[in-house]
Every structure is written in structure tokens, then in C-alpha cells.
Amino acid sequence: MSRPDLSIAREFEAALAWWRAAGVDCDYGDDATAWLADAPLAKAPADTKAAHPALAGIVEAPAPASESVPARALPPAHSLPPATLRRDLLGESPPQDLAAFREWWMTAQGIDTARAFPRIAPRGDCEPALMVLVPQPEEADRDRLLSGPQGRLLANILAAMRLDESAVYIAAALPCHTPMADLAMLAAGGMDAVTRHHVSLVRPARVIAFGTGLAPMIGANAAEHPLREINHTGGKVPVIVSETLDSLMDMPRLKARFWRRWTQWSPPQ
């Protein structure tokens, strides 16, 4: 029996069927491909600095005569990343005591971060032994800050510290629950000044910030060291930065690490 002659199309179709039967239906490569890259511009504008005002005043060093430097077009202006707009959220007359700050916190314009959730006021009195700062209220909070699982964990932590909750001031860096909150961007937009002003009004002996993302809010670098100070208009206050309360609930080893930090930081009782 002679083998039938196959066309190239039949051979190609048979090869594809063989690979599909083997479970291979995709082609892979090791080299990255910029599928979404913008198409290069044909020619840079003659006056680059006029086309991009942000580059005005920059002195460009001439290339050595022996080198041939190809001309490269700048990206279009619309593709440049926007700078974070910093605002004076406290205004010309910031609150001068905690009662005024609470009223401002609940009514001020421009500090809403998620209007689907209500604003929640901080709780506690000034000059406490400890101020607890968390990134934001819990999702189910309506009238009381940290009324859910995070609040129960915090109550247990304070009991282990032998601190009465009435001696602790509890606050959030954001007025309402904000899913996927970018704390660094919000701090750069002016919320860091609000947080430090809040601390200056509370005048706590010490601060625990539950959330390494709070470092920009208190003017610190989370990568430096977990123990540091907050500088505000009233002076300095010692602060320890730890993981968020929900992270402590999910990973017991983080609880142990936090407790070691606390025992090293707190004075003997």
C-alpha cells in the first residue's frame, strides 16, 4: 500500500492535532515582548523644552565628539505620570483641641476617602498612657471605631499589657473604611500633616502604629527600624510600628514578634 501524498496544509494540520493531543496548546518564549508599548515617535519636536515645560531649566551635557548618540523622542505629554497634588487639609485655622478635632474629622471637606462607608470618630481622652493608630476603621464599623474582630484582638492585647482601655486613645489615619487604600499617596496628598496634628493634640506618652503602611503618615521610613519617634509641633513622642491587626490575627508568629518588640520597648512594671 503506497503512502498518500499530503499537502503542506494537511501536514501542518496534522502536526497541530498531534500537539493538542499531547496537551500543548500555547507557545512560550523566554524573551519579554513589549506588547503594550507605545509606538515610537518618528521625530522628536525641535524645541523639546517648549513641548515639555517640566524639563525647562535642565542643562544637558554635550556628548563626547567620539560618540554617536542617536536621537530619542520623548514620550507624549499625556503619558507622563501625574504628580501627587498636596493640599493643606487643615486650612488656616486647624482644630486647637480634641473636641474641635473630632468635629472637624466628622465634617471637614476633602478628607473623604470612600464615601460608601461612614466616617468614624476616634475615641479616648488627651494625654493617655498609649495612643493606638490603625490605618482605617473596620468595614463593619458604624458608630464605634474597631467594633469588630480587630477591636477584640486589640482589647486582648491591651489586657495583656495591663492597660485599661480608658487609658488608651484609639484612632485611625483615615476617617472611613477605604478598600485598597494607598496610604503613601494619601500621606503625600496632605493626610500626614493631619495625622501629626492629631498626635500633637492627643499628647500621648507613647504610640503604637498597627500597620507598616502608616510610616508615611507619621513621617518615618518603615524599612529603617520598628522603633522610632514622631516629630510634631508639640515635640516628640516614642512610637513602635507593627503589622496590622488583621495580619496579627492571620499569622500567630507576627503576634510573637510584636510582643517581643513591646517587651523590649516598654518599661518594666
N, C-alpha and C positions, 0 to 999 in steps of 0.2 A: 504494500500500500504506500503510495507516494504521499509526501507531506504537502499539504495545500500551500500555495503561495499566499502570504499575508501582506497586506498593505502596511505602510508605516502607521497609519491611523489605527488599524487593528492591533498592531504590536504595542502601540502606546496605550491603548485602552486596556489591553491585557495586562500590561505592567502595572497600571494604576489599580486594577482589580486585585492583583496579587498583593500589593502593599496594603490595600484596605483590608483584605482578608487577614493580613499579619498584624492589624491593629494600628497601622501608621497612617494617619490622615493629615499630618501637618509637616511642614518643612521648617527646620530650625537652623539657625546660624549663630556663630559666636560674635560676629561683628555687629555693633549697635548701628541702627539706622535712624536718622532724624526724620521720621515720617511727618511730624507736625512742624518742622522748622519753616520759618518764613522764607519765601523766595528771595534770593539776594537782589539788592537793587542794582540796576545797570550801571549807575554812576552816582557818586556822592555829589551833593549840592556844592556849588562853587564856594559859597560862603557858609561853612559848616557851623560856625558860631552863631551866625544870624539865624540859621534854621533851628538851632538848639540853644536857647538863651541860657539854659542851665550850665552850658560849657563856657560861657563868656568869662574872660579873665584868666583862663588856663593858658599857660605858656608851654608850648610844645617844643621839646628839644629836637634839633635837626638830626636826621640820620647821618651816620658816617658816610663819607663820599664813596667808600669802597663797598658799601652795602646797597643792595637794590631792594627797597621796601615797596611792596605792592600796595596800591591804594585800596582801602577798605571802606565800604559805605557804612554809615551809622544806621542803627535800627530806626524805624519810623517813630515819630514822637509819641504816637498812641501806644506803643509797646513798652515805653519806659515805665518802671514800677512807680506808682504814686507814693509820695512821702506821707507819713502819718501826720495828720493835722493836729497839733497840740492846742488845747483850749484851756483858758482859765475858768475851770468849772466852779470854783468857789466864788468868783466875782470880786468886786471891790469891797464888799462887806461880808467876809466869811463869818460863820457862826462863832460866837465867843464862849459858849458853854455847851454842855452835853444836851441840855433841853432844847436849845436852839438848833444844835446839830441834828438831833432826831427829827425835828420838824422839817428842817431843810432836806434831810435824807429821804423823807417820805413825799416831798412835794417839789423839789427842785427840778427845773427843766434841764434836759441834756445829759442826764446820767442814767436814763433807762437803757438797759442792755438787752432786754427780752420782754416785750410788752404782753406776751401771752401769760406771764407769771406776775403775781403781785409783789410789790416792794415789802420787805420785811425789816423792821427796825432792830437795831442792836439792843442788848439788854445788860443791865448791870449799873453800878454806880462808879463815880470817879475815884481815883486813887486806890484801885484794887490791888491785891497782892499779885494777881495774874490777869493778863488780858489774853484771850484766845481769839485768834484771827483765822478764819476759814475763807476759801475763795468765794463762795456764794451760798445762799440758802439751799436747803434740800428741796427736791422737786415738789414734795407734798406740803411744804411749809405754807401756812396761810396767815396765822396770827402770831406765831412764836417762832423765833429763829432756832433751827436744829431741833425740830419736834419729832423727827423720825429716828431711824436706826443710827445715824451718825451722832445724834444728840444723846442716845442711850449709851453709846460707846464712850462719848466724852464724859458723861456723868460717872461711868465706872472708872475712867482714868482719873478724874478729879478725886473720887473717893479713895483710890489707891494712893494718891498724893497727899491725902489727909487735908484736902482743901474743901471748905464748904462752898457750894455753888454761889451763894450770896456774896462771897469774897472774890468772885471771878467775873470779869467783864467779857461778854461773848459778842463778837461782831463778825461781819462778812465784808470782804473787799468790794463786792458788787451788791447793789440793792435788791436784786431779784435773781431767781434761778435762771441761769443762762447756759443752755446746752452748747457744747463745743466752744466755750469762751476762750478767746485769745487774750490771756492776761497781760502778756508782754505788750501787745498792741494797745490795749486799753490803758495800761500804765503810761505808755509813751504819749497817749492822747490826753493825759491830764489826771487820770484817776490815781496815780501815785501821789500827787500832791494832796488829794482828798484823803487818802489813807494816812499819810503822815500827819496831816492836820487833825484827823480823828484821834490818832495816838497822843498827840500833844494835849488834846482836851481831856482824854481819859486819865493821863498821868499814871500809868501802871508801874508797879515795881519791876515787872518782867513781862515778856510777851512770848507766847508760843504761836508760831505761824504753821498751821497744818496745811502743807502744800508747797512743794519746792517752786511751783509756778508763781508763788507770791513774792519771790525775791525781787522782781522789778517793782512791785508795789511799795516795798519798803526801802528801795534804794540799795539793794545788795545783789551780789552775784552768787547764785545757788551753787556754783561749781567751786567756790572758794573754800568754805568751811561751814558746817552746820551751826556753829556758834558765832554770834556777831552782835552788833548793836544797831539800833535805829537812830539816825540823827533827825531831829525835828526842831521846830522853832523853840521848844521849851528845854532842849538839851538832848541827852542820850538815854536810851533805855536798852538793857540787855534783851536779846531775842534769840530763840532757837528755832530753826526751820526744819520741819519734819515732813514726812509724806502726808497725803490727805487722809482724812478719817476713813473714807471708803476703802482706800488702799490698805490701811491697817486692818480693817475688817476682813479683807480678802486674803491677806498674806500674814500669818502669825509671826513669821520671822521679822517682819517690819515692826511689830509691836515690841519684840525683844530689843531690837536696835534702838527704837525710840526710848525705851525705858533705861537703857544703858546711858544714852545721852542725857536724859533727865537727871539720873542719879549723879552723874559727873558734874552737871551744871548747877543743880540745886544745893543750897547749903544744908548741912546736917540738921535734923530736927530732934 
